[in-house]
């Protein structure tokens, strides 16, 4: 398989997993969230990724999230299921379940905590990516797993050559390394990275790259039309949407993917609550944001970036303030 075997492109939310205030999986809220993404016109959805709090879910809950996502989305837009785990055997088991549930693909980071070397990373992906017939997305997430695939010369190319790997999500905090990944493998696999700004637009138009997978997807009103303009080759329109997206994202997320006001997922779910979106609650070890000043500051970003008014214009309702 290679990049031409899938049409994965554009703006994808990495969906949060909604939990109730008592910490239970909120299936109704998850379904409502996935339907919201469809209405917003996103180009794909990732579940059980970092933003999905896979690390605090039981295996049964992870399987249930995959089942719900596949039933809501498959056949409408691509749904990729995160199967990150501490061993290849665990990840492969989750991948086989995702395949049986009807997912369109699976994704995994290297195992967290283990600090694998290049040969070990390659061996891990060689095993997990061939556990099913599904297209596979490699996820480079140094902030979460303490290894950076793009820091190992030639490793991205070797991973791109694996039989079922069709995409790489490169979330290194080093933008030039991400660019190196694009240059090295974008002719063979889809590359999702940091493109939602003017520099990224130049890369998409001249070098390659395919999309962004964005924690939570609250920037959809700006990011979806950005990628629609990119697909049409309309640079001028794409620049306008890129600038609007940056006005939002740069005030919430730092270049290393840390949150400006709190941990990124807690901050995201607070923002979604302000917007009236079904993000639900976080689950320990994460904590809810309880500081009213912080919540007010996040709300100000949402208003001042124009996001609140854009959402109101889309659905004719008034977001909660």
N, C-alpha and C positions, 0 to 999 in steps of 0.2 A: 504494500500500500504506500501511497505518497499523498501529497497535498491535493492532487486532482481527484482523489477518491472521496473527498468531502467538500462541502461548500461552507465551511466554517469561516465566518468573517464578521466584522462589524463590532457592535457594542453588546456585550453579554454582562448581565449582573451575576456576580457571585452571590447567590441568594443566602441571606441569613436564615437560620432555622428558628422559627418563632416558638418560644416557650411561654407557658402561663406564668402568672405571678408566683405560683407554688412550685414551678420548675418542671411541669409536665410538657411533653411535646404537644403543641397546639396544632392539630391537623387541619382544623377549619381555617385558621389564620394562614397556614402554609398554602393551602389551596387558593385562598383569596389573594395572597401575594403573587403566586404564579400566574393567576388570571390577570392581575394588574400588569405584570410584565408583558403579557401577550397584548393587552390593550395599548401599551406604550410603544409597541412595535419593535422591541429589542430583537436582536438577531440570533440569540441563543441564550441558554441559562446553564450555569454550573451550580449544582447542589452538593452539599457535604464537603465543601472546600474549607479553607481557613475561616472565611466569614461565616460559614455554616456551623461553626463550633463542633466539628467532628470529634474533637478531642474530649469533649464532655458528654458525648452520647454513648449509649450502649450499642453493641453490634446490632441488636434487634431494632433500635431506634434508627440507626443509619440505614438499615434495610427498608424500614417503613418510609423514611423520607425519600429514598430512591423510588420506591413503588408509587408514591403519591406524585412525584415529579414526572415519572414516565407516563402515568395515566393522564395527567393534566396536559402535558406538553408534547409528547412524542407524536410525530406526524404533523405537528403545527410549526414548531421551531426546534432546533437541536437541543437536547438535554444531555449534558455530560455529568457523570456522577463521580465525585471524589472518592478514592479508595485508599488514601494515604493511611499507612499503618507502620508499626514498628518492625514487621517482618514481611518478606515477600509472600509467604504462605497466607498471612492474614489479608494482605492487599489483594491477592489473587482470589481468595474466597469471596471477598466483597465484589470484585469485578465480575465473577461468575453470576452472583446474584443480580447485579445491575443488568447484565445481559439478559437474564431470564425475565427481569421486570420490564424490559422493553426500552432501556436507555439507548441513546445513539452513540455513546462513547464513554470512556472512563479516563480518569486523570489521577496522577499521584505525584507527590513530592518524593525525594529520597527520604528514607526513614528518619524521623526526628531523633535528636539526642546522640545518635551513634557516631556522627562525624565521619562519614564514609569517605574513602579516597576514590579516585577516578575509576579504578578497576572495579571496586565494589559497587559504585553507583551504576556502572554499565551492567554488571551482573544482575543487580536488582531489577533494572528495567527490562533486561532481556527476559527474565522470568515472568514478571508481572504483565508485561505488554502482550505476551503470547498465551496468557491464561484463558483468553476468550477470542472470539472472532471480531470483537468490536474495535473500531479505530481508537487509538490511544494518544493521549496528550501528556507529555512530560511537563512537570511543573517545577520551575526553578524558583525557590522561595528561601533565599538565605536568611531573611529575618526570622523565619519560623523553624528552620532545620539546621542552621549554623554551617552549611556548606553552600558554596556558590558554583553551580555547574559551569557558568561562563568564565570562572577563574581558572579552569583546567583547559589548557590548549588542546583543541581537537576533540574534546569530549562531546560538545553539542553535535558535531558532525557525526560522530560514531553513534550517538543516540538516534539521530535523524535517519541513519541507515538501518535501524532495526525494522523488522518486517511490518509491524503493525503501527508504528509511530507515524502519525500524520500531522502532529502539531506540537509546538512548544509554547508554554506560557512562561515568559521570562520576566519575573518580578524582582530581579536584582535591583538594589538601590543605586547601582552604578550605571548611569544611563549610557555611557560609552561602551560598557560591556554588553548591554542589551543590544546596542547598535551593532556590535561585533557579531552577536548571534544572528541578527537579521542578515547581515552580509554573508555569513557562513552557510546558512541553511534555508533561507527563504525560498530558494528555487526548488527545494525538495519537500519541505513541510510548512504548514501554516505557522506563523509566528504572531502570538498575542503579547503585547508589551505596553510600554508607556508612549502612546502616540497622540494623546488628546491635548495637543498644544501645537504651536506653529512649527517648532523643530520637528515634532513627530509627523506633522503633515508633510513636510519636505521629504522625510524619509519614506513615508507611504507612497508619495508620488514619484520618487526618483530611484529608490533602492529596493523597497519591498516592505513586507509586513501586512498583517491582515486584520488586526482588531485589538480591542481592550477587553479584558475581563475585570470588572470593576466591583469592588466590595459593596454590595447592597444595591447598587444601581440607582441611587437617588438622582444622579446626574442625567438620567435618560432623556429628559426633554431637550437637553443640549447635545448629548452625545449621539443619539440616534440620527438626528438630521445631519450632524457632522459626517458620520459614516455614509449616509445616503449621498451627501455631496461628494465625498471622496470617490464613491463608486461611479459617479457620473463624470468625474474629472473636473468638478466645479471648485476650483481652488478658492475663489473669492468668497463663496458662500461658506465653504468649510472653515475658512479663517474666522469668520464671524462667530460660528458656533464653537470653535476651539477657544476663542477668547472668553465666551460666556461660560464655558465649562471650567476654564482655569480660574475665573473669578470666584467660582464655588469651591472647587477642589483644593486650590492652594491655601485656602483659609481653614480647611479641615484636616488635611493630610500633609505631612511633611515629606520631603523627597525620599526619605528612607522608609516610607510607608507607616511610620508611627502617627498617632493621632495628635492633633494640636491641643485638644482640650482634655482628652482622656484616652484610655485604650481604644483602638479603632472600632472594635465591635460594639462596645458600650456606647461610644460616641455616635456610631451609626444608628443604633436602635433608639437612642434619644432623639436623633434627628427625624427618624421615621415616625416616632410618636408625635412629634410636633407637627409633622405633615399629615397626620391621620392615616398613615400607611401601616399595614399589618406586619410589622417587624417583630412584635412580641417583646418578651423580656430576655435578658441574658441569663445564663446559668453559671453558677460557681465553677471554676475559680474567678470568673469575671463578676464584677459588681455593677449594679445600676448607678447611674449618675444621680446623686442626691442633692448636689449643690445647685440652688436656684440660680445663682449668678452664672454658673457654667451653662445651664440649660438656656438661660436668657441670651448668652453670648452665641450659642449655636443657633438659636432662633434668629438672631440678628443676621448671621451669615446667610441663612436660608432666604431671608427677606431681601437683604441688600444685594445678593447675587442675582436677584430676579427669579429664583426658582419658585417661590411661593406663587407669584403672579403667573408664571408659566404654567404651573400645574392647575391653577384656577381657570386659566384660559382653555386648557385642554378638556377639563371635565365639567366646567360650569359650576363648580362648587367652591366653597371657601375653606381652605386648609385651616386647621386649628392652629392658634397662636399661643 
